[in-house]
């Protein structure tokens, strides 16, 4: 039972353009959502998070949007840079911090120079 | 900032042997650590929650007798894969949360690649 899904396994974007990664979830009890960037054979690196009481959070080039009614969130990266090429995972939890994470299936983002 | 360290980063061993993976919080104390597993091209799946001074909490479908977790101190949790078989080959990752910075999320180690021959 995959409670967090990323329906696009891969995405290619031209350098300088906007990258939009999508994530859907089924459990309405999730309270926090996070995005992680991951390279092979390394642990995930935290990018940005959002609480369920908000619909948008912005940090530099990264913006996360949350649509609770649709149980959908998205990560926008603008402008996209070659160093952004990696696998991106969304994750959800029932609380922030010391709480287990449920990860999505991941999207491989490739930025084309 | 807080750092989580895993050791070893890569281990290859014969089928039937037991392998111990360490997860350390280097500059903070963690009463709880989490162990995840990632198979190739798949998601990170939580295996168990490691609690300092008490038994670990395992997710459904994870054999507690096969994946032994010991959280003997506030900075160290170990995962022992007992009698490992090729199907246990995977990427194991731990995470921990630094309560000194409640607005920061969990920190992940760099993972351990386990290959069973």
Backbone of each chain as ProteinMPNN parsed JSONL, in Angstrom:
{"seq_chain_A": "XXXXXXXXXXXXXXXXXXXXXXXXXXXXXXXXXXXXXXXXXXXXXXXXXXXXXXXXXXXXXXXXXXXXXXXXXXXXXXXXXXXXXXXXXXXXXXXXXXXXXXXXXXXXXXXXX", "coords_chain_A": {"N_chain_A": [[0.847, -1.192, 0.0], [1.047, 1.825, -1.181], [1.357, 4.776, 0.207], [2.305, 7.234, -0.429], [2.93, 8.698, -3.46], [4.817, 9.15, -6.43], [4.207, 9.867, -9.545], [5.665, 10.276, -11.817], [8.408, 8.763, -12.986], [10.665, 9.831, -14.116], [12.105, 12.926, -15.291], [12.924, 15.429, -17.568], [14.504, 18.514, -17.974], [15.183, 21.659, -19.418], [18.104, 23.557, -18.792], [17.818, 26.424, -16.744], [15.115, 26.628, -17.034], [11.872, 25.986, -15.484], [11.511, 23.395, -13.118], [9.154, 21.007, -12.292], [8.048, 18.934, -9.889], [5.945, 16.335, -8.931], [3.722, 15.011, -6.395], [1.631, 12.697, -4.809], [-0.623, 11.805, -2.182], [-2.293, 9.516, 0.042], [-3.162, 9.31, 2.659], [-4.939, 11.209, 4.78], [-4.198, 12.016, 7.27], [-1.6, 12.756, 7.421], [0.689, 15.239, 8.407], [2.923, 16.757, 7.885], [5.051, 17.518, 5.167], [7.792, 16.689, 3.139], [10.584, 17.354, 1.033], [13.226, 15.619, -0.484], [16.515, 15.356, -1.795], [18.44, 13.083, -3.625], [21.449, 11.344, -4.23], [22.966, 8.535, -5.919], [24.009, 5.885, -3.777], [24.211, 7.506, -1.552], [22.95, 9.2, 1.382], [19.658, 10.704, 1.731], [19.222, 14.209, 1.102], [17.933, 16.923, 2.778], [15.593, 19.236, 1.442], [13.29, 21.039, 1.474], [10.351, 21.792, 3.379], [6.854, 21.49, 4.298], [4.13, 22.44, 6.273], [0.916, 21.048, 7.031], [-0.87, 23.05, 7.473], [-0.312, 25.08, 5.86], [-0.152, 26.365, 2.467], [1.864, 26.929, 0.818], [5.388, 27.122, 0.612], [8.478, 28.694, 0.543], [11.891, 28.678, -0.425], [14.547, 30.12, -1.426], [15.484, 28.972, -4.547], [13.653, 26.998, -4.471], [10.313, 25.977, -4.17], [7.536, 24.784, -2.465], [4.327, 23.537, -2.969], [1.169, 22.918, -1.548], [-1.776, 21.126, -1.841], [-4.309, 20.377, -0.077], [-6.924, 19.429, -0.334], [-6.858, 18.032, -2.676], [-4.966, 16.245, -2.03], [-2.271, 16.534, -2.795], [1.021, 17.512, -3.615], [3.615, 19.678, -4.766], [6.875, 20.321, -6.042], [8.677, 23.074, -6.984], [11.348, 24.109, -8.923], [13.281, 26.754, -9.668], [15.505, 29.028, -11.203], [16.248, 26.037, -13.035], [19.195, 24.13, -12.517], [22.235, 22.531, -13.664], [23.367, 21.119, -11.518], [21.175, 20.305, -10.14], [20.365, 17.906, -11.004], [19.317, 14.8, -10.053], [17.83, 12.261, -7.929], [14.639, 12.834, -6.719], [12.776, 12.734, -3.777], [9.596, 12.791, -2.334], [8.242, 13.053, 0.936], [6.266, 12.085, 3.756], [4.869, 12.778, 6.983], [3.447, 12.218, 10.277], [3.982, 14.038, 12.113], [6.341, 16.612, 12.885], [9.899, 16.395, 12.781], [10.873, 14.224, 15.098], [9.812, 11.769, 13.938], [8.612, 9.019, 12.062], [9.168, 8.663, 8.539], [7.3, 8.499, 5.54], [8.062, 7.606, 2.405], [7.884, 8.713, -1.013], [7.959, 7.287, -4.334], [9.939, 8.343, -5.86], [11.487, 10.604, -8.235], [13.451, 10.895, -11.034], [15.344, 13.543, -11.862], [16.613, 15.235, -14.591], [18.707, 17.696, -15.684], [19.131, 19.465, -18.544], [21.867, 20.796, -20.129]], "CA_chain_A": [[0.0, 0.0, 0.0], [1.921, 2.979, -1.332], [0.596, 5.924, 0.659], [2.868, 8.433, -1.059], [3.278, 8.296, -4.82], [5.319, 10.093, -7.414], [3.809, 9.15, -10.74], [6.641, 10.431, -12.901], [9.709, 8.218, -12.569], [11.761, 10.648, -14.621], [11.746, 14.234, -15.832], [14.054, 16.159, -18.155], [14.197, 19.947, -18.075], [16.266, 22.489, -19.928], [18.727, 24.446, -17.819], [17.232, 27.755, -16.707], [13.653, 26.546, -17.012], [11.303, 25.545, -14.224], [11.266, 21.967, -12.919], [8.002, 20.782, -11.42], [7.947, 17.534, -9.477], [4.647, 16.133, -8.292], [3.613, 13.958, -5.39], [0.273, 12.5, -4.311], [-0.69, 10.966, -0.995], [-3.643, 9.008, 0.287], [-3.515, 9.387, 4.065], [-5.245, 12.599, 5.132], [-3.678, 12.3, 8.605], [-0.247, 13.302, 7.318], [0.709, 16.634, 8.848], [4.083, 17.441, 7.336], [5.536, 16.961, 3.921], [9.172, 17.092, 2.933], [11.252, 16.96, -0.212], [14.624, 15.275, -0.335], [17.294, 15.122, -3.005], [19.311, 11.952, -3.331], [22.369, 10.801, -5.225], [23.216, 7.108, -5.682], [24.925, 5.486, -2.702], [24.286, 8.534, -0.521], [21.693, 9.417, 2.071], [18.871, 11.833, 1.229], [19.523, 15.556, 1.6], [16.695, 17.684, 2.931], [15.48, 20.445, 0.641], [12.27, 21.971, 1.925], [9.192, 21.11, 3.951], [5.657, 22.299, 4.445], [3.139, 21.964, 7.213], [-0.405, 20.903, 6.412], [-1.678, 24.265, 7.667], [0.098, 26.047, 4.844], [-0.293, 25.888, 1.099], [3.061, 27.287, 0.058], [6.595, 27.468, 1.347], [9.499, 29.064, -0.439], [13.247, 28.8, 0.089], [15.449, 30.327, -2.559], [14.975, 28.496, -5.838], [12.713, 25.898, -4.228], [8.998, 26.302, -3.621], [6.651, 23.63, -2.363], [2.908, 23.863, -2.926], [0.366, 21.835, -1.0], [-3.214, 21.178, -2.072], [-4.816, 19.343, 0.827], [-8.163, 18.823, -0.821], [-6.483, 17.095, -3.731], [-3.896, 15.401, -1.486], [-1.232, 16.688, -3.812], [2.016, 18.553, -3.423], [4.566, 19.793, -5.861], [8.121, 21.055, -5.799], [9.099, 23.869, -8.123], [12.739, 24.545, -8.872], [13.456, 27.73, -10.741], [15.757, 28.323, -12.441], [16.895, 24.741, -12.892], [20.634, 24.147, -12.775], [22.755, 21.165, -13.871], [23.586, 20.469, -10.225], [19.907, 19.822, -9.597], [20.134, 16.544, -11.511], [19.36, 13.831, -8.947], [16.516, 11.67, -7.677], [13.908, 13.606, -5.705], [11.751, 11.995, -3.055], [8.749, 13.469, -1.373], [8.018, 12.229, 2.123], [5.195, 12.589, 4.608], [4.899, 12.285, 8.357], [2.322, 12.641, 11.103], [4.472, 15.113, 12.962], [7.627, 17.08, 12.391], [11.054, 16.087, 13.601], [11.158, 12.875, 15.554], [8.676, 10.978, 13.458], [8.991, 8.227, 10.887], [8.809, 9.243, 7.255], [6.823, 7.639, 4.466], [8.637, 8.172, 1.19], [7.347, 8.429, -2.331], [8.725, 6.367, -5.175], [11.084, 9.053, -6.428], [11.518, 11.092, -9.613], [14.801, 11.234, -11.464], [15.365, 14.816, -12.597], [17.817, 15.485, -15.394], [18.743, 19.047, -16.224], [19.867, 19.45, -19.805], [22.584, 22.076, -20.275]], "C_chain_A": [[0.88, 1.239, 0.0], [1.136, 4.227, -0.979], [1.081, 7.232, 0.053], [3.393, 8.014, -2.425], [3.83, 9.455, -5.628], [5.144, 9.408, -8.763], [4.772, 9.293, -11.908], [7.985, 9.883, -12.445], [10.886, 9.053, -13.056], [11.225, 11.926, -15.244], [13.008, 14.896, -16.36], [13.641, 17.602, -18.397], [15.425, 20.688, -18.584], [16.796, 23.395, -18.808], [18.097, 25.841, -17.908], [15.707, 27.757, -16.642], [13.186, 26.088, -15.636], [11.133, 24.024, -14.225], [10.11, 21.827, -11.945], [7.894, 19.289, -11.149], [6.68, 17.37, -8.646], [4.63, 14.932, -7.358], [2.166, 13.888, -4.925], [0.301, 11.592, -3.089], [-2.129, 10.566, -0.729], [-4.099, 9.2, 1.729], [-3.713, 10.844, 4.488], [-4.729, 12.984, 6.527], [-2.246, 12.83, 8.567], [-0.289, 14.796, 7.621], [1.868, 17.444, 8.272], [4.556, 16.715, 6.092], [6.92, 17.539, 3.647], [9.633, 16.648, 1.554], [12.728, 16.739, 0.06], [15.231, 15.063, -1.713], [18.273, 14.005, -2.693], [20.172, 11.58, -4.537], [22.581, 9.32, -4.918], [24.246, 6.881, -4.579], [25.157, 6.593, -1.67], [22.942, 8.627, 0.186], [20.952, 10.603, 1.483], [19.303, 13.145, 1.881], [18.233, 16.356, 1.63], [16.724, 18.955, 2.088], [14.535, 21.46, 1.265], [11.103, 21.172, 2.484], [8.008, 22.065, 4.005], [4.726, 21.63, 5.441], [1.777, 21.909, 6.532], [-1.287, 22.137, 6.594], [-1.316, 25.355, 6.661], [-0.174, 25.495, 3.456], [0.923, 26.212, 0.234], [4.207, 27.574, 1.016], [7.714, 27.645, 0.345], [10.853, 29.184, 0.238], [14.191, 28.894, -1.108], [14.823, 29.88, -3.861], [13.884, 27.44, -5.687], [11.421, 26.413, -3.603], [8.177, 25.022, -3.585], [5.224, 24.145, -2.213], [2.146, 22.654, -2.414], [-1.111, 22.099, -1.262], [-3.84, 20.046, -1.27], [-6.065, 18.671, 0.297], [-7.881, 17.788, -1.901], [-5.449, 16.082, -3.251], [-2.723, 15.374, -2.461], [-0.256, 17.777, -3.394], [2.986, 18.549, -4.586], [5.769, 20.616, -5.417], [8.497, 21.769, -7.088], [10.548, 24.302, -7.913], [12.936, 25.511, -10.035], [14.523, 28.753, -10.351], [16.479, 27.008, -12.194], [18.363, 24.837, -13.288], [21.137, 22.716, -12.95], [22.978, 20.408, -12.564], [22.317, 19.957, -9.578], [19.597, 18.401, -10.068], [20.366, 15.537, -10.385], [17.999, 13.137, -8.899], [15.869, 12.436, -6.532], [12.8, 12.745, -5.104], [10.895, 12.959, -2.258], [8.516, 12.495, -0.217], [6.948, 12.89, 2.976], [5.334, 12.012, 6.003], [3.701, 12.828, 9.123], [2.707, 13.773, 12.044], [5.806, 15.542, 12.39], [8.722, 16.632, 13.332], [11.194, 14.615, 13.889], [10.022, 11.918, 15.214], [9.092, 10.234, 12.198], [8.434, 8.868, 9.625], [8.315, 8.162, 6.305], [7.23, 8.302, 3.162], [7.835, 7.816, -0.041], [8.318, 7.571, -3.115], [9.885, 7.029, -5.893], [10.885, 9.461, -7.878], [12.945, 11.47, -9.952], [14.75, 12.472, -12.34], [16.695, 14.972, -13.31], [17.718, 16.878, -15.98], [19.665, 19.051, -17.446], [20.549, 20.8, -20.01], [22.245, 22.784, -21.595]], "O_chain_A": [[1.394, 1.653, 1.039], [0.328, 4.694, -1.782], [0.349, 8.221, 0.026], [4.2, 7.091, -2.535], [3.366, 10.589, -5.519], [5.869, 8.464, -9.078], [4.709, 8.531, -12.873], [8.636, 10.489, -11.594], [11.975, 8.996, -12.484], [10.07, 12.005, -15.663], [14.036, 14.921, -15.683], [12.576, 17.878, -18.949], [16.558, 20.373, -18.219], [16.034, 23.92, -17.996], [17.874, 26.367, -18.998], [15.089, 28.747, -16.25], [13.994, 25.835, -14.742], [10.671, 23.441, -15.207], [10.097, 22.463, -10.891], [7.677, 18.489, -12.059], [6.391, 18.18, -7.765], [5.401, 13.983, -7.504], [1.545, 14.921, -4.674], [1.155, 10.713, -2.982], [-3.065, 11.201, -1.215], [-5.3, 9.248, 1.993], [-2.755, 11.615, 4.542], [-4.815, 14.148, 6.919], [-1.737, 13.304, 9.583], [-1.173, 15.518, 7.16], [1.796, 18.67, 8.184], [4.475, 15.491, 5.979], [7.18, 18.718, 3.89], [9.119, 15.681, 0.992], [13.391, 17.534, 0.727], [14.559, 14.652, -2.659], [18.871, 13.982, -1.617], [19.708, 11.511, -5.675], [22.397, 8.894, -3.778], [25.233, 7.61, -4.475], [26.186, 6.609, -0.995], [21.92, 8.188, -0.342], [21.558, 11.43, 0.802], [19.694, 13.182, 3.048], [17.527, 16.452, 0.627], [17.734, 19.656, 2.025], [14.922, 22.593, 1.551], [10.893, 20.018, 2.111], [8.139, 23.269, 3.789], [4.561, 20.41, 5.443], [1.522, 22.638, 5.573], [-2.329, 22.259, 5.95], [-1.941, 26.415, 6.622], [-0.4, 24.296, 3.29], [0.997, 25.819, -0.931], [4.029, 28.178, 2.073], [7.876, 26.85, -0.58], [10.959, 29.724, 1.34], [14.574, 27.89, -1.709], [13.751, 30.354, -4.238], [13.264, 27.039, -6.672], [11.438, 27.179, -2.64], [8.132, 24.272, -4.56], [4.953, 25.061, -1.438], [2.431, 21.517, -2.789], [-1.628, 23.17, -0.942], [-3.894, 18.903, -1.723], [-6.242, 17.464, 0.466], [-8.589, 16.787, -2.017], [-5.095, 15.161, -3.987], [-2.262, 14.314, -2.883], [-0.652, 18.826, -2.887], [3.15, 17.551, -5.288], [5.679, 21.477, -4.542], [8.618, 21.15, -8.145], [10.913, 24.8, -6.848], [12.785, 25.156, -11.204], [14.45, 29.303, -9.252], [17.243, 26.889, -11.235], [18.729, 25.518, -14.245], [20.523, 21.783, -12.433], [22.799, 19.191, -12.512], [22.374, 19.248, -8.573], [18.661, 17.772, -9.573], [21.464, 15.436, -9.838], [17.129, 13.398, -9.729], [16.494, 12.656, -5.494], [12.007, 12.123, -5.811], [11.415, 13.846, -1.582], [8.587, 11.277, -0.383], [6.752, 14.105, 2.92], [5.846, 10.907, 6.188], [3.032, 13.764, 8.685], [1.853, 14.383, 12.688], [6.338, 14.885, 11.495], [8.505, 16.504, 14.537], [11.592, 13.841, 13.019], [9.373, 11.345, 16.089], [9.835, 10.761, 11.369], [7.388, 9.518, 9.636], [8.847, 7.052, 6.274], [6.801, 9.413, 2.853], [7.195, 6.767, -0.11], [9.371, 7.179, -2.611], [10.727, 6.344, -6.476], [10.216, 8.774, -8.65], [13.574, 12.263, -9.251], [14.179, 12.45, -13.431], [17.761, 14.856, -12.705], [16.763, 17.201, -16.686], [20.835, 18.679, -17.361], [19.88, 21.833, -20.059], [22.764, 23.867, -21.866]]}, "seq_chain_B": "XXXXXXXXXXXXXXXXXXXXXXXXXXXXXXXXXXXXXXXXXXXXXXXXXXXXXXXXXXXXXXXXXXXXXXXXXXXXXXXXXXXXXXXXXXXXXXXXXXXXXXXXXXXXXXXXXXXXX", "coords_chain_B": {"N_chain_B": [[26.612, 21.889, 11.917], [24.253, 19.275, 12.802], [25.294, 15.894, 12.415], [24.987, 12.717, 10.977], [26.441, 9.604, 11.075], [27.317, 6.694, 9.276], [28.512, 3.337, 9.372], [29.803, 0.29, 8.137], [30.39, 1.875, 4.892], [30.148, 0.315, 2.73], [29.691, -3.103, 2.283], [30.631, -6.403, 1.564], [29.731, -9.708, 1.698], [29.677, -13.255, 2.437], [26.954, -15.492, 1.855], [24.917, -16.355, 4.611], [26.417, -15.293, 6.654], [26.621, -12.891, 9.373], [25.977, -9.427, 9.556], [26.943, -6.311, 10.816], [25.754, -3.03, 11.098], [26.541, 0.29, 11.807], [25.143, 3.228, 13.237], [25.667, 6.493, 13.95], [25.1, 9.41, 15.859], [26.808, 12.28, 15.585], [27.287, 14.729, 16.967], [25.2, 15.137, 18.654], [22.561, 14.031, 20.812], [20.42, 11.294, 20.374], [17.391, 10.047, 21.052], [15.793, 8.533, 19.536], [16.18, 6.706, 16.593], [15.97, 6.006, 13.111], [15.62, 3.295, 10.855], [16.026, 2.644, 7.475], [15.419, 1.028, 4.32], [16.507, 0.621, 1.008], [15.787, -0.707, -2.042], [17.169, -1.311, -5.329], [16.283, 1.3, -7.507], [13.954, 1.801, -6.2], [11.72, 2.992, -3.605], [12.561, 4.519, -0.405], [12.121, 2.516, 2.315], [10.714, 2.324, 5.491], [12.13, 0.39, 8.02], [12.359, -0.039, 10.787], [11.92, 1.519, 14.002], [14.259, 2.74, 16.151], [14.745, 2.729, 19.554], [16.28, 4.298, 22.249], [17.454, 2.448, 24.9], [15.302, 0.751, 24.976], [13.137, -1.707, 23.373], [13.197, -2.056, 19.813], [10.853, -0.774, 17.404], [9.236, -2.482, 14.967], [8.381, -2.351, 11.503], [5.511, -3.549, 9.717], [5.913, -6.734, 8.346], [8.665, -6.823, 8.489], [11.222, -8.824, 9.644], [11.933, -9.228, 12.935], [13.71, -10.911, 14.187], [15.57, -11.34, 12.322], [16.607, -8.918, 11.586], [18.308, -7.366, 13.738], [18.133, -4.856, 16.132], [19.903, -2.585, 18.07], [19.982, -0.131, 20.442], [21.951, 1.116, 22.269], [23.091, 3.358, 23.38], [22.801, 6.969, 23.581], [23.865, 7.95, 21.301], [24.34, 5.992, 19.462], [23.145, 3.525, 17.315], [22.67, 0.202, 16.293], [22.338, -1.998, 13.526], [21.905, -5.3, 12.906], [22.18, -7.637, 10.472], [21.188, -10.776, 10.416], [22.396, -14.009, 9.527], [22.653, -13.492, 6.702], [21.276, -13.326, 3.393], [21.293, -13.465, -0.241], [18.987, -12.024, -1.021], [18.805, -10.093, 0.876], [20.469, -8.16, 0.134], [20.947, -4.789, -0.246], [20.404, -1.226, 0.137], [21.036, 0.321, 3.062], [19.85, 2.736, 5.282], [20.158, 5.112, 7.88], [18.526, 7.41, 10.125], [18.283, 10.376, 12.17], [17.028, 12.624, 14.653], [17.713, 15.873, 15.774], [16.993, 17.201, 18.709], [17.693, 19.655, 19.665], [17.329, 21.465, 17.721], [14.472, 22.054, 16.866], [13.1, 22.88, 14.61], [14.317, 21.814, 12.477], [14.552, 19.116, 10.143], [14.834, 15.49, 10.235], [18.132, 14.073, 10.121], [20.005, 12.336, 7.741], [22.115, 9.457, 7.472], [24.873, 8.494, 5.326], [24.366, 6.05, 4.324], [24.575, 2.438, 3.881], [25.835, 0.139, 1.724], [24.92, -3.064, 1.176], [26.042, -6.119, 0.086], [25.346, -9.359, -0.617], [26.847, -12.358, -1.289]], "CA_chain_B": [[25.293, 21.299, 12.148], [24.207, 17.873, 13.208], [25.741, 14.933, 11.407], [24.758, 11.306, 11.258], [27.468, 8.828, 10.391], [27.091, 5.265, 9.171], [29.697, 2.551, 9.08], [30.625, 0.701, 6.999], [29.636, 2.438, 3.773], [29.927, -0.765, 1.766], [30.166, -4.393, 2.773], [30.344, -7.583, 0.754], [30.014, -10.889, 2.5], [29.119, -14.516, 1.951], [25.637, -15.868, 2.344], [24.948, -17.052, 5.889], [27.115, -14.532, 7.688], [25.888, -11.779, 9.972], [26.619, -8.146, 9.279], [26.51, -5.244, 11.712], [25.864, -1.675, 10.568], [26.452, 1.266, 12.896], [24.629, 4.564, 12.947], [26.051, 7.367, 15.051], [24.863, 10.85, 15.822], [28.156, 12.703, 15.948], [27.395, 15.832, 17.92], [23.959, 15.328, 19.38], [21.993, 12.803, 21.358], [19.2, 10.907, 19.684], [16.674, 8.971, 21.731], [15.154, 7.736, 18.494], [16.787, 6.657, 15.267], [15.136, 5.255, 12.172], [16.347, 2.501, 9.86], [15.326, 2.49, 6.206], [16.063, 0.164, 3.332], [16.158, 0.989, -0.359], [16.184, -1.614, -3.11], [17.478, -0.538, -6.536], [15.231, 2.011, -8.231], [12.715, 1.815, -5.425], [11.639, 4.017, -2.571], [13.103, 4.187, 0.919], [11.06, 1.929, 3.145], [11.063, 2.241, 6.907], [12.197, -0.962, 8.564], [12.121, -0.051, 12.228], [12.254, 2.68, 14.815], [15.171, 2.325, 17.2], [14.531, 3.532, 20.749], [17.356, 4.14, 23.217], [17.12, 1.815, 26.16], [14.135, -0.133, 24.891], [13.069, -2.504, 22.146], [12.859, -1.362, 18.58], [9.519, -0.994, 16.854], [9.417, -2.925, 13.593], [7.267, -2.193, 10.583], [4.885, -4.807, 9.308], [6.632, -7.472, 7.314], [10.101, -6.848, 8.765], [11.484, -9.851, 10.648], [12.755, -8.679, 14.01], [14.783, -11.851, 14.528], [16.567, -11.29, 11.259], [17.197, -7.571, 11.617], [18.422, -7.034, 15.159], [18.468, -3.459, 16.368], [20.343, -2.292, 19.427], [20.201, 1.306, 20.611], [22.491, 1.019, 23.61], [23.445, 4.678, 23.906], [22.081, 8.055, 22.938], [24.529, 8.351, 20.057], [24.661, 4.837, 18.635], [22.199, 2.452, 17.06], [23.243, -0.771, 15.366], [21.454, -2.919, 12.824], [22.602, -6.526, 12.554], [21.471, -8.532, 9.56], [21.661, -12.108, 10.809], [22.329, -15.044, 8.494], [22.262, -12.731, 5.51], [21.136, -14.045, 2.121], [21.341, -12.52, -1.372], [17.803, -11.146, -1.079], [18.995, -9.011, 1.845], [21.316, -7.145, -0.495], [20.169, -3.563, -0.351], [21.034, -0.018, 0.664], [20.442, 0.565, 4.376], [20.091, 4.127, 5.684], [19.584, 5.484, 9.171], [18.298, 8.844, 10.322], [18.08, 10.778, 13.558], [16.555, 13.989, 14.803], [18.375, 16.64, 16.823], [15.951, 17.947, 19.425], [18.149, 21.018, 19.952], [16.861, 22.297, 16.615], [13.172, 21.439, 16.569], [12.583, 23.275, 13.301], [15.039, 21.1, 11.425], [14.07, 17.734, 10.001], [15.798, 14.425, 10.519], [19.356, 14.002, 9.329], [20.27, 10.982, 7.28], [23.469, 9.019, 7.213], [25.169, 8.294, 3.912], [23.918, 4.734, 3.909], [25.468, 1.277, 3.799], [25.46, -0.784, 0.65], [25.182, -4.452, 1.576], [25.985, -7.078, -1.014], [25.514, -10.725, -0.122], [27.192, -13.235, -2.417]], "C_chain_B": [[25.389, 19.841, 12.516], [24.619, 16.958, 12.06], [25.431, 13.524, 11.893], [25.73, 10.505, 10.424], [27.112, 7.356, 10.392], [28.394, 4.551, 8.827], [29.35, 1.073, 9.085], [29.766, 1.306, 5.894], [29.319, 1.361, 2.741], [30.465, -2.067, 2.35], [29.71, -5.501, 1.838], [30.661, -8.791, 1.609], [29.288, -12.109, 1.933], [27.749, -14.764, 2.571], [25.769, -16.658, 3.648], [25.651, -16.31, 7.005], [26.215, -13.425, 8.228], [26.684, -10.493, 9.787], [26.055, -7.081, 10.206], [26.773, -3.887, 11.079], [25.657, -0.701, 11.719], [25.919, 2.599, 12.402], [24.91, 5.437, 14.163], [25.606, 8.799, 14.821], [26.127, 11.482, 16.399], [28.211, 13.821, 16.98], [26.067, 16.124, 18.615], [23.462, 13.974, 19.868], [20.652, 12.523, 20.694], [18.531, 9.763, 20.426], [16.017, 8.033, 20.727], [15.952, 7.832, 17.208], [15.907, 5.767, 14.387], [16.026, 4.508, 11.186], [15.46, 2.29, 8.633], [16.115, 1.553, 5.302], [15.589, 0.615, 1.957], [16.686, -0.056, -1.322], [16.386, -0.781, -4.374], [16.241, 0.02, -7.226], [13.893, 1.965, -7.502], [12.785, 2.89, -4.348], [12.383, 3.58, -1.31], [11.935, 3.692, 1.77], [11.527, 1.828, 4.585], [11.049, 0.788, 7.355], [11.78, -0.977, 10.026], [12.505, 1.277, 12.844], [13.062, 2.189, 15.996], [15.044, 3.268, 18.392], [15.62, 3.249, 21.779], [16.833, 3.524, 24.496], [15.887, 0.922, 26.132], [14.122, -0.855, 23.548], [12.699, -1.64, 20.947], [11.427, -1.69, 18.169], [9.658, -1.299, 15.377], [8.165, -2.672, 12.762], [6.739, -3.57, 10.175], [5.686, -5.455, 8.189], [8.138, -7.536, 7.514], [10.363, -7.825, 9.91], [12.431, -9.334, 11.725], [13.887, -9.613, 14.405], [15.884, -11.854, 13.479], [17.315, -9.956, 11.279], [17.192, -7.098, 13.072], [18.873, -5.589, 15.329], [18.771, -3.257, 17.846], [20.652, -0.805, 19.531], [20.702, 1.505, 22.039], [22.876, 2.368, 24.215], [22.709, 5.746, 23.116], [22.721, 8.518, 21.638], [24.789, 7.187, 19.108], [23.498, 3.86, 18.546], [22.862, 1.495, 16.082], [22.141, -1.65, 14.787], [22.281, -4.123, 12.429], [21.702, -7.372, 11.669], [22.004, -9.933, 9.829], [21.437, -13.108, 9.676], [21.865, -14.433, 7.168], [22.232, -13.614, 4.265], [21.106, -13.029, 0.988], [20.143, -11.568, -1.435], [17.851, -10.005, -0.064], [19.894, -7.912, 1.284], [20.483, -5.902, -0.769], [21.005, -2.396, 0.151], [20.306, 0.335, 1.957], [20.84, 1.964, 4.845], [19.453, 4.386, 7.046], [19.364, 6.988, 9.22], [18.071, 9.12, 11.802], [17.692, 12.252, 13.594], [17.241, 14.658, 15.985], [17.345, 17.547, 17.504], [16.382, 19.365, 19.793], [17.646, 21.987, 18.897], [15.52, 21.749, 16.137], [12.599, 21.822, 15.212], [13.322, 22.608, 12.153], [14.535, 19.668, 11.351], [15.152, 16.737, 10.407], [17.012, 14.543, 9.594], [19.617, 12.551, 8.981], [21.759, 10.711, 7.197], [23.656, 8.817, 5.716], [24.85, 6.892, 3.429], [25.014, 3.683, 3.88], [24.97, 0.373, 2.687], [25.884, -2.187, 1.056], [24.989, -5.366, 0.384], [26.285, -8.464, -0.459], [25.733, -11.648, -1.321], [26.591, -14.626, -2.261]], "O_chain_B": [[26.471, 19.253, 12.536], [24.326, 17.222, 10.894], [25.598, 13.199, 13.069], [25.835, 10.7, 9.213], [26.652, 6.827, 11.405], [29.248, 5.07, 8.107], [28.642, 0.634, 9.991], [28.539, 1.249, 5.963], [28.357, 1.472, 1.98], [31.586, -2.106, 2.857], [28.565, -5.531, 1.386], [31.746, -8.883, 2.183], [28.413, -11.998, 1.075], [27.445, -14.296, 3.668], [26.632, -17.527, 3.768], [25.499, -16.657, 8.176], [25.197, -13.074, 7.632], [27.913, -10.49, 9.856], [24.84, -6.96, 10.363], [27.869, -3.621, 10.586], [24.722, -0.844, 12.507], [26.214, 3.032, 11.289], [24.445, 5.151, 15.267], [25.724, 9.329, 13.716], [26.474, 11.249, 17.557], [29.127, 13.84, 17.802], [25.845, 17.232, 19.104], [23.891, 12.921, 19.395], [19.852, 13.434, 20.484], [19.036, 8.64, 20.433], [15.723, 6.879, 21.04], [16.35, 8.919, 16.791], [15.196, 4.89, 14.878], [17.052, 5.023, 10.741], [14.322, 1.831, 8.729], [17.309, 1.322, 5.497], [14.419, 0.948, 1.768], [17.895, -0.269, -1.411], [15.847, 0.32, -4.489], [15.28, -0.702, -7.493], [12.833, 2.076, -8.118], [13.783, 3.596, -4.21], [12.778, 2.422, -1.173], [10.913, 4.363, 1.917], [12.607, 1.307, 4.864], [10.093, 0.052, 7.108], [10.969, -1.799, 10.454], [13.295, 2.046, 12.295], [12.614, 1.328, 16.754], [15.218, 4.478, 18.246], [15.855, 2.096, 22.14], [15.884, 4.024, 25.099], [15.478, 0.395, 27.167], [14.989, -0.637, 22.701], [11.989, -0.641, 21.063], [10.872, -2.727, 18.532], [10.147, -0.467, 14.614], [7.041, -2.767, 13.256], [7.424, -4.588, 10.276], [6.08, -4.804, 7.222], [8.823, -8.242, 6.774], [9.808, -7.685, 11.001], [13.594, -9.039, 11.451], [14.917, -9.159, 14.905], [16.995, -12.318, 13.73], [18.516, -9.9, 11.015], [16.222, -6.519, 13.561], [19.868, -5.16, 14.743], [18.029, -3.682, 18.731], [21.488, -0.285, 18.792], [19.976, 1.995, 22.904], [22.975, 2.495, 25.436], [22.07, 5.457, 22.104], [22.178, 9.382, 20.95], [25.397, 7.377, 18.055], [22.944, 3.428, 19.556], [23.539, 1.925, 15.149], [21.165, -1.993, 15.454], [23.259, -3.989, 11.693], [20.606, -7.769, 12.067], [23.151, -10.235, 9.501], [20.431, -13.06, 8.969], [20.837, -14.809, 6.607], [23.047, -14.523, 4.106], [20.909, -11.84, 1.239], [20.288, -10.423, -1.863], [17.05, -9.072, -0.125], [20.054, -6.858, 1.899], [19.45, -5.961, -1.437], [22.161, -2.561, 0.539], [19.108, 0.615, 1.948], [22.015, 2.332, 4.809], [18.344, 3.929, 7.322], [19.953, 7.739, 8.443], [17.72, 8.229, 12.576], [17.995, 13.015, 12.677], [17.338, 14.078, 17.066], [16.893, 18.536, 16.927], [15.554, 20.187, 20.185], [17.546, 23.188, 19.145], [15.451, 21.06, 15.119], [11.697, 21.148, 14.716], [12.986, 22.817, 10.987], [14.143, 19.08, 12.358], [16.234, 17.111, 10.86], [16.929, 15.034, 8.468], [19.469, 11.656, 9.813], [22.558, 11.598, 6.896], [22.713, 8.952, 4.937], [25.041, 6.579, 2.254], [26.206, 3.991, 3.859], [23.833, -0.097, 2.709], [27.068, -2.457, 1.255], [23.93, -5.392, -0.243], [27.355, -8.702, 0.101], [24.915, -11.709, -2.238], [26.786, -15.483, -3.123]]}, "name": "protein", "num_of_chains": 2, "seq": "XXXXXXXXXXXXXXXXXXXXXXXXXXXXXXXXXXXXXXXXXXXXXXXXXXXXXXXXXXXXXXXXXXXXXXXXXXXXXXXXXXXXXXXXXXXXXXXXXXXXXXXXXXXXXXXXXXXXXXXXXXXXXXXXXXXXXXXXXXXXXXXXXXXXXXXXXXXXXXXXXXXXXXXXXXXXXXXXXXXXXXXXXXXXXXXXXXXXXXXXXXXXXXXXXXXXXXXXXXXXXXXXXXXXXX"}
